[in-house]
Amino acid sequence: MTSTVPAPVTRTAEGSALQAVLLDMDGTLVDTEGFWWDVEAEVFAGLGHTLDDSWRHVVVGGPMSRSAGFLIEATGADITLAELTVLLNQGFEERIGRSLPLMPGATRLLAELAAHEIPTALVSASHRRIIDRVLISLGPQYFALTVAGDEVPRTKPHPDPYLAAAAGLGVDPARCAVVEDTATGVAAAEAAGCQVVVVPSVATISPAPRRTVVGSLEEVDLAFLRGLMTQMR
């Protein structure tokens, strides 16, 4: 986990407070959810197995241990979880080394949050080695703190990653806006008590209390995120 001193709490004229913004990585800021599936398919093809496309909705957004474990069980592949994890991480690193497309609106949103000194954290189920590679392109200067999936006792869908991010920034989880793209990430953020903005990447996610669904990050700006806090009053 990496961190810097968080910026001061930001308040609207009405007195409600947006204390921090916590952002998922894969499928939310960077267009890489498809990369993971492509790498999984390539690795299992090398093991003599073809992945069923319907499994994509099962593994998307999940921690490596859950996704890889499911695929081993579903295919019956002769490989251990530890061995598969190494192959998947290596394949993903190679893929992002060739291309790392950002989601529409990602750079603009990060720049706006930085300009207004909103404490911002990157919270991902990906391992630290992957996050650090992605940060080179995404911009480490935009994040006061980053939390990786292999740095918490339990990763998404458990609340631990978002609770760790809020604690690291010294803020109230209930005053944090989380931006996520998968049901797994949404479950983690909601379990932590955060206000959630969903930009679905693979599977459809419906609106719910404390959950707002949008079509793109281009619909999300600081005024929008502050408005979510105002609605809680």
Summary of the structure (lengths in Angstrom):
residues: 233
radius of gyration: 17.5
end to end distance: 32.4
largest distance: 60.7
contacts: 789
relative contact order: 0.19
helix: 48%
strand: 14%
